[in-house]
């Protein structure tokens, strides 16, 4: 498939790796390649498997919302998923060239997605940032 650029009058975060462009759902690839590698974020709401996943999902969604506030985003369709929703698979680039999904992954809010691999957001794996820090010296 040849890449296509999308223009949105309205762009909102649905969850950490899905956006809505003028009513159409788009799935973030995070700079990846359709059906080979992409990003995965925790499931939101009742789709979450535990409270920890639900909380992480809200953090990822909030950060994606912040990243989408830039006015000059470039959305590039790289493919269409195989689900009944037939969502376009996209990379979203900021004006400085950084890809939004890749930024989420670098910040520890998304993980690599590969076919037939499920990320477990309910157990600590070392792939996520730790909330503990060394005590500060007086």
QUIHU-V18299 format. One record per backbone hydrogen bond with DSSP energy under -0.5 kcal/mol. NH is the residue of the N-H (numbers start at 0). CO is the residue of the C=O. Records with the same first field share a line. If there is no record, write none. Layout:
NH->CO  CO
//
This chain:
3->76
5->74
11->19
13->17
14->17
17->14
18->25
19->11
20->18  23
21->9  19
23->20
25->18
26->87
27->16
28->89
29->89
31->28
32->36
35->32
36->32
37->112
38->27
39->110
46->43
47->44
53->49
54->50
55->51
56->52
57->53
58->54
59->55
60->56
61->57
62->58
63->59
64->60
65->61
66->62
67->63
68->65
69->66
72->69
73->92
74->5  72
75->73  90
76->3  74
77->88
78->88
80->86
85->82
87->24
88->78
89->26  87
90->75
92->73  90
93->97
96->93
99->91
102->98
103->99
104->100
105->101
106->102
107->104
108->103
109->103
110->39
112->37
116->113
120->118
//
